[in-house]
Amino acid sequence: MKKIDFQEILSRSKKYEKEMTKFLRDMIRIPSESSGEELVILRIKEEMEKVGFDEIKIDKMGNIIGRIGNGNHLIAMDAHIDTVGIGEINNWIFDPYEGYEDEDTIGGRGASDQEGGMAAMVYAGKIIKELGLDSDYTLLVTGTVQEEDCDGLCWQYIIEEDKIKPEFVVITEPTNLNIYRGHRGRMEIKVSTSGISCHGSAPERGDNAIFKMAPILSELEALNHRLLDNEFLGKGTLTVSEIFYSSPSRCAVADGCSISIDRRLTDGETYLSAIKEIEDLKSVKEAKAKVEMYEYARPSYTGLVYPTKSYFPTWVLPENHVVCESTVKAYEELFLKKPLVDKWTFSTNAVSIMGRHNIPCIGFGPGKEEQAHAPNEITYKEHLVKACAMYAAIPSVYIENIKR
């Protein structure tokens, strides 16, 4: 295996800063909310062709998969390339799609979450080819769709339908250049009560579904405070995020009410335990309320529908796992200091890759987590350079470690 020249990798990453910046700004200029990613996928394909990827495919869901090398060990790196919307435009001080750049930063929707990771990965592929580092492995660089709508769905499809199962996957969501080895899972739960409508002038003739929901809301708020805690990932949480009703009119008793719950699952919790905790509430039993998981079945931009339950499992990679140790070593060799090894607050595509399919994941990305979904989103040119170097180095360090 060819010796890894870490400083040459870093030097080449710095050399490609302008190209990465231009590529990222081009992606930002293309609106690409979930199920509307086609044009940004085509722009990524163009850049992969330009830097010399060995093979580029777009699967039936619309994910782009670029290949570097043809070695025995299959490794993948992933960036979702859909973004959330822009929200209230008056909260932005610059055009979210035109964006901006100055000497140090790049602004625009998707700069941190998560198109910066894609820009850095593509140029890492170029460096890997230039330095001949790909003789022992095959690297897949994936630009995945619909993550903001349904995290992990894209990788359910890649693993289950494309039949791609890497030895590990680097998740390039923003980590502020720290190394992340896990995060809480989540699920989307619906609780529904039913009643009987009648004229609002005589409510005693009916059965008000909204009133039935009131004690359930109070018990859910209390339940949040006693959910399981975990030393590494932190505490499980729940919040009520939406409320709906059905009624013949504003002058009638409501005959239906439902709420949505955003449930965050820490290590040791499952979707079954989370559902049972709600079903066991006194108010839920008294109201004979229905507790269920939502299902996601929105078509991708290609028209493909790949339905799944809205359950996104927790995952944690042990700190002494070879993938984590290899990532730490790559960081130390490149930057001559020790990294912070931590976890995300939000969830990522790793919910499917490791959470459902037990394929090891590790996180390292440009940008800061708090920029995700925020107005005036930015990332940092220095981050792109350092992330690019890490993506070029990690596979070779991993191969060295497993061959010892």
C-alpha positions in Angstrom: 0.0 0.0 0.0 1.2 3.5 -0.8 2.6 5.5 2.1 0.2 8.3 3.2 1.7 11.8 2.9 -0.6 13.7 5.2 1.0 17.1 4.5 0.7 16.6 0.8 -3.0 15.8 1.2 -3.5 19.0 3.2 -1.5 21.0 0.7 -3.7 19.8 -2.1 -6.8 20.5 -0.2 -5.7 24.1 0.3 -4.9 24.2 -3.4 -8.6 23.4 -4.3 -10.2 25.9 -1.9 -11.4 28.1 -4.8 -12.8 25.2 -6.8 -14.7 23.9 -3.7 -16.0 27.4 -3.0 -17.3 27.9 -6.5 -18.9 24.4 -6.5 -20.6 25.0 -3.2 -21.9 28.4 -4.3 -23.3 26.8 -7.5 -25.2 24.2 -5.4 -26.5 26.9 -3.1 -27.9 28.8 -6.1 -30.1 25.8 -7.0 -33.1 25.5 -4.7 -33.2 21.8 -3.7 -35.8 21.1 -1.0 -36.8 17.5 -0.5 -38.3 15.9 -3.6 -37.0 18.8 -5.7 -33.3 17.9 -5.9 -32.9 17.0 -9.6 -31.1 20.1 -10.8 -28.5 20.0 -7.9 -27.9 16.3 -8.6 -27.1 17.1 -12.2 -24.7 19.9 -11.0 -23.0 17.4 -8.8 -22.7 14.9 -11.6 -21.0 17.7 -13.7 -18.4 18.3 -11.0 -17.7 14.6 -10.5 -17.1 14.3 -14.2 -14.8 17.3 -14.1 -12.6 16.0 -11.4 -12.4 12.5 -12.9 -14.5 10.1 -10.9 -14.3 6.5 -12.3 -18.0 6.0 -12.5 -21.1 8.0 -11.7 -24.7 6.6 -11.3 -28.0 8.1 -10.4 -30.3 5.4 -8.9 -34.1 5.2 -9.3 -34.7 7.2 -6.2 -32.5 10.0 -7.5 -29.4 9.5 -5.3 -26.1 10.2 -7.1 -23.3 7.7 -6.4 -19.8 8.5 -7.6 -17.1 5.8 -7.5 -13.3 6.2 -7.0 -11.1 3.2 -7.3 -11.8 -0.5 -7.6 -10.2 -2.1 -4.5 -11.5 -4.9 -2.3 -12.7 -2.7 0.6 -15.9 -0.8 0.0 -16.1 2.5 1.8 -18.7 5.2 1.5 -19.0 8.9 2.3 -22.4 10.6 2.4 -23.9 14.0 2.1 -27.6 14.7 1.8 -28.0 17.4 -0.8 -31.6 18.4 -0.1 -32.2 21.5 2.1 -35.0 22.8 4.2 -36.9 25.9 2.9 -35.8 29.4 3.7 -38.6 30.2 6.2 -39.4 33.9 6.8 -37.4 35.8 4.2 -37.3 38.9 6.4 -35.1 37.1 8.8 -32.3 36.8 6.2 -29.8 39.7 5.7 -28.7 38.3 2.3 -30.4 36.3 -0.5 -30.5 32.7 0.7 -30.0 31.3 -2.8 -27.6 33.8 -4.3 -25.7 33.7 -1.0 -22.4 35.5 -0.6 -18.7 34.9 0.2 -16.0 36.9 1.9 -12.5 36.0 2.7 -13.5 33.4 5.3 -17.1 32.4 4.9 -19.7 31.3 2.4 -23.4 32.0 3.1 -26.6 30.6 1.7 -29.2 27.9 2.3 -27.4 24.6 2.4 -23.9 26.0 3.1 -23.6 24.0 6.3 -26.5 21.7 6.1 -25.3 20.0 4.0 -23.9 20.9 0.7 -20.5 21.9 2.1 -19.9 18.3 2.9 -20.5 17.3 -0.8 -18.1 20.0 -2.1 -15.4 18.7 0.2 -16.0 15.0 -0.6 -15.8 15.5 -4.4 -12.4 17.2 -4.2 -11.2 14.6 -1.7 -12.0 12.1 -4.5 -9.8 14.2 -6.9 -6.9 14.1 -4.3 -7.2 10.4 -3.8 -6.9 9.8 -7.5 -4.0 12.2 -7.9 -2.0 10.6 -5.1 -2.9 7.0 -6.0 -4.4 6.3 -2.6 -7.2 4.1 -3.9 -5.4 0.9 -4.8 -6.8 -1.1 -1.8 -10.3 0.3 -1.6 -13.3 1.5 -3.5 -14.8 4.8 -2.4 -18.4 5.7 -3.0 -19.3 9.3 -2.7 -23.1 9.6 -2.3 -25.3 12.7 -2.7 -28.6 11.6 -1.2 -32.1 12.9 -1.4 -35.2 13.5 0.9 -33.1 13.4 4.1 -34.7 16.6 5.4 -38.1 15.0 5.0 -37.3 11.5 6.1 -33.7 11.0 7.4 -32.2 7.6 6.3 -34.9 6.8 3.7 -32.3 7.3 0.9 -29.9 4.8 2.5 -32.7 2.3 3.2 -33.1 2.3 -0.6 -29.3 2.2 -1.3 -28.8 -0.7 1.0 -32.0 -2.7 0.4 -32.6 -2.0 -3.3 -29.3 -0.9 -4.8 -27.7 -3.7 -2.7 -24.7 -1.5 -1.6 -23.3 -2.4 1.8 -20.0 -0.6 2.6 -17.7 -1.6 5.4 -18.4 1.9 7.0 -19.8 5.2 6.1 -18.5 8.7 6.8 -21.4 11.1 7.5 -20.4 14.6 6.4 -23.1 16.6 8.3 -21.7 19.6 10.1 -19.7 18.8 13.2 -17.6 22.0 13.5 -14.6 19.7 12.5 -15.1 17.5 15.5 -15.6 13.7 15.2 -19.0 12.5 16.1 -19.8 8.8 16.9 -23.5 8.8 17.5 -26.7 10.6 18.1 -30.2 10.0 19.5 -32.8 8.4 17.3 -36.3 9.8 16.8 -39.8 8.9 15.8 -43.0 10.7 14.8 -46.0 9.7 16.8 -49.7 10.5 16.3 -52.2 10.4 19.1 -55.9 10.7 18.2 -59.1 11.1 20.2 -62.6 10.8 18.8 -65.9 12.3 19.9 -69.4 13.0 18.7 -70.4 16.4 17.1 -73.5 18.4 18.0 -74.5 22.0 17.8 -72.2 24.3 19.8 -75.2 25.9 21.6 -75.8 22.6 23.4 -72.4 21.0 23.9 -73.8 18.5 26.5 -75.4 16.6 23.6 -72.0 15.7 22.1 -68.6 14.4 23.1 -65.8 16.9 22.6 -62.6 15.3 21.2 -60.6 18.4 21.9 -61.5 18.3 25.6 -60.4 14.6 25.7 -57.0 15.6 24.4 -56.4 18.3 27.1 -55.4 15.9 30.0 -53.3 13.9 27.5 -51.3 17.0 26.7 -50.6 17.6 30.4 -49.5 14.0 31.0 -47.2 14.1 27.9 -45.5 17.2 29.3 -44.9 15.5 32.6 -43.7 12.3 30.8 -41.0 14.3 29.0 -39.3 15.0 32.4 -39.0 11.4 33.4 -37.7 9.8 30.2 -34.5 7.6 30.2 -31.2 9.4 30.4 -27.9 8.2 29.0 -24.4 9.3 29.9 -23.2 9.8 26.3 -26.2 10.7 24.3 -28.2 12.5 26.9 -31.9 12.2 27.8 -34.8 11.1 25.7 -37.3 13.8 25.0 -40.7 14.4 23.6 -42.6 17.5 22.5 -46.0 18.1 20.9 -45.3 19.7 17.5 -48.7 19.9 15.8 -52.4 19.7 16.7 -55.3 19.0 14.3 -59.1 18.8 14.7 -62.2 17.8 12.8 -65.6 19.5 13.3 -68.6 20.2 11.2 -68.2 24.0 11.8 -67.1 26.6 14.2 -70.5 26.3 15.8 -70.2 22.6 16.6 -68.5 20.3 19.1 -65.3 18.8 17.6 -65.6 15.1 16.7 -61.9 14.5 16.3 -58.6 15.7 17.6 -55.0 14.5 16.9 -51.5 15.7 17.9 -48.1 15.0 16.5 -45.2 14.1 18.9 -41.6 14.5 18.1 -40.0 11.8 20.2 -36.2 11.7 20.6 -34.8 8.3 21.6 -31.7 7.9 23.7 -29.6 4.7 23.9 -31.7 1.9 25.4 -35.1 3.2 24.2 -37.0 1.6 21.3 -40.1 2.5 19.3 -42.0 -0.2 21.2 -41.1 1.2 24.6 -41.8 4.8 23.4 -45.3 3.8 22.1 -46.1 1.8 25.3 -45.1 4.7 27.6 -47.8 6.8 25.9 -50.4 4.1 25.7 -50.0 3.5 29.5 -50.9 7.1 30.4 -54.1 7.3 32.4 -55.5 10.0 30.2 -54.8 8.0 27.0 -56.6 4.9 28.4 -59.6 7.0 29.7 -60.0 8.7 26.3 -59.5 5.4 24.4 -57.0 7.4 22.3 -55.2 5.8 19.4 -51.4 5.9 19.5 -49.5 5.1 16.2 -46.4 6.0 14.2 -46.6 8.1 11.1 -45.7 6.6 7.8 -43.7 8.5 5.1 -44.7 7.9 1.5 -43.8 11.1 -0.5 -42.5 10.5 -4.0 -38.9 11.4 -4.7 -38.2 13.8 -7.6 -38.0 10.7 -9.9 -41.5 9.8 -8.9 -40.4 6.8 -6.9 -42.4 6.1 -3.7 -40.5 4.0 -1.0 -42.8 4.0 2.0 -41.4 3.6 5.5 -42.5 4.0 9.1 -41.3 7.3 10.6 -38.9 5.6 13.0 -35.2 6.6 13.0 -33.1 4.4 15.3 -30.5 5.5 17.8 -26.9 4.6 17.0 -23.6 4.8 18.9 -20.2 3.7 17.5 -17.8 2.5 20.3 -14.9 4.8 20.8 -12.4 1.9 20.4 -13.9 0.8 17.1 -11.4 0.7 14.3 -13.4 3.2 12.3 -13.4 5.7 15.1 -9.8 5.1 15.9 -8.8 5.5 12.2 -10.7 8.8 12.0 -9.0 10.1 15.1 -5.6 9.1 13.8 -6.2 10.8 10.4 -7.1 14.0 12.3 -4.0 13.8 14.5 -1.7 13.2 11.6 -3.2 16.0 9.5 -3.6 18.7 12.1 -1.1 17.6 14.8 -3.5 17.8 17.7 -6.2 15.7 19.3 -9.8 16.0 18.1 -13.0 16.3 20.2 -15.0 13.1 19.9 -18.6 13.8 20.6 -22.2 13.4 19.2 -24.8 15.3 17.2 -27.9 16.8 18.8 -29.9 16.2 15.6 -30.3 13.0 13.6 -28.7 12.0 10.2 -28.8 9.3 7.6 -26.9 7.1 10.0 -30.3 6.2 11.5 -30.6 3.7 8.6 -27.0 2.9 7.9 -26.1 1.9 11.4 -29.4 2.2 13.3 -31.3 -0.2 11.0 -28.5 -2.1 9.2 -25.6 -2.1 11.7 -23.0 -0.7 9.2 -20.6 1.4 11.2 -20.8 5.2 10.8 -18.6 8.1 11.9 -19.3 11.8 11.5 -17.0 14.6 10.4 -18.2 17.7 8.5 -17.6 21.3 7.7 -19.8 23.9 9.3 -21.5 24.2 12.7 -24.5 22.2 13.8 -26.3 25.4 15.0 -26.3 26.8 11.4 -28.6 24.0 10.3 -32.1 25.2 9.3 -31.2 28.7 10.6 -31.6 32.0 8.6 -28.3 33.5 7.4 -26.7 30.1 7.2 -22.9 30.1 6.7 -20.0 27.7 6.5 -16.2 28.4 6.6 -13.7 28.0 3.8 -11.1 26.7 6.3 -13.6 24.0 7.2 -14.0 22.9 3.5 -10.2 22.6 3.2 -9.8 20.6 6.4 -12.8 18.3 5.7 -11.5 17.6 2.2 -8.2 16.5 3.7 -9.9 14.3 6.2 -12.0 12.6 3.6 -9.0 11.9 1.5 -7.0 10.5 4.4 -9.6 8.4 6.4 -9.9 5.5 4.0 -6.1 4.9 3.7 -5.7 5.1 7.5 -8.5 2.6 8.0 -6.9 0.2 5.5 -3.6 0.5 7.3 -5.3 -0.2 10.7 -7.2 -3.3 9.6 -4.1 -4.8 7.9 -2.0 -4.6 11.1 
